[in-house]
Amino acid sequence: MRRFNPLIIKIMSLLFLVLCFMIPVDMVRDLIRDRQFYQSQVEQELTQSTSGEQTIAAPILVVPYQLVEGKTRTEQRLIVLPEQLNIDGQVQVSPLKRAIYTFQTFQSTTALTGHFSRAPLQTLRAKKGVTLGTPFLAVGVSDARGLGKSEPFTWAGKRYTFSAGTQLHALPNGMHAALPLSDWDIAGSAPLNFSIQLNVNGSSRISYVPLGENTQVTLAGNWPHPKFAGSTVTQTRNVMPQGFNASWQSNWFANNLNTTLPSIENSTANGGNGSIEQLYRIDTDLIQTVDHYQLNERMAKYSMLFIGLTFLAFFMFEVLRHLRVHPLQYALVGVALTVFFVLLLSLSEHMGFNKAYALAATACVGQIGFYVSHILHSVKRGIGFSLALATLYAVLFGLLQSEDISLLLGSIGLFAVVSVVMFATRRLNWYALADHAPAER
């Protein structure tokens, strides 16, 4: 009867074991997704009890008027946006904790200054059949629950106070203030200056709509991990461990808000759909760009490579030292490596990913090193294997932390591993190894 090649059987057995271990690793990835989903549910509950992401669109001057054409009388509105708008925001980020989950909330103070041109009002007033109503100034926010104490604002040299609601269809959440025609001269030529102070609370993200014909935005905060997004890039940015500051510039040539906002408002007034989130925005995300669940997910993606390299190291010891390692012993080491992922996930929820990785990796290296020293019949070999495994953990941690160059580092690492294997086996007679089973020592 023909005998099967024992080397081929061993290699096929190891490949089969590696594939089998993908089942528990997939279960770990499912567990990570379940924990992420639970985290998002807790975040939604906290958002419902506080306030969510905030988008600020202000100020918007609205002039209601009646237009008489023959026997037809219609109620219309003129929407005027600032000619110059300066937005200066200050954000104080503080954590909000629920059970093991922590979310970032913020308290912001935003100063809005600039001026409106009188030309659109003068043009409207000069039309025949036009009767002006009481103009009002609107301040729109995405979540009105985050509005803090309303401060009096200055308009054309006079002080006014806000009332609840914007009186706009597309941007219903916010505040408005009536500006009686008797308090300011529409027929004048000087610009209509304004100065508004807003106190807005929220979570995760703060955004500004650059409504001005020319808009200058500056924002500073104490959060060291901002993510600048939205429809335009920063003009300047400075991110430090103690906080950040950034600035943007925008205008109607870039954002077309002078036509987009009136169009959305008219469409919504006639039963269409429209919201503040459709507008051109400048976004700053105040969240951790990569949380521990994302890092655990990325770590699990390296699982096949991780288990495969560990088995390869075992196999090299077995071949080069003429030892015999039973497939069950390979399987036990694979189980220990799989438990590492679960241990890492559970620890990272309580102490952060970096500390959890160090603790879980140390525990796993110590456990496997102790076991391997008996398999390889040498404490010295066990220590050597432990050092190699610790190096592998360190390399994988570097890949996780260096997202931008992880592919480069990973490809270089694989090249190095293949080179070491080729160098170690350059004089090995595989045919002789296959014909003679290694003797156990």
Secondary structure, 3 states (H helix, E strand, C coil): CCCCCHHHHHHHHHHHHHHHCHHHHHHHHHHHHHHHHHHHHHHHHHHHHCCCCEEEEEEEEEEEEEEEECCEEEEEEEEECCCEEEEEEEEEEEEEEECCEEEEEEEEEEEEEEEECCHHHHHHHHCCCEEECCCEEEEEECCHHHECCCCCEEECCEEECCEECCCCCCCCCEEEEECCHHHCCCCCCCCEEEEEEEEEEEECEEEECCCCCEEEEEEEECCCCCEEEECCCCCEEEEECCEEEEEEEEEHHHHCHHHHHHHHHHHHHCCCCCCHHHCCCEEEECCCCCCHHHHHHHHHHCHHHHHHHHHHHHHHHHHHCCCCCCHHHHHHHHHHHHHHHHHHHHHHHHHCHHHHHHHHHHHHHHHHHHHHHHHCCCHHHHHHHHHHHHHHHHHHHHHHHCCCCHHHHHHHHHHHHHHHHHHHCCCCCHHHHHHCCCCCC
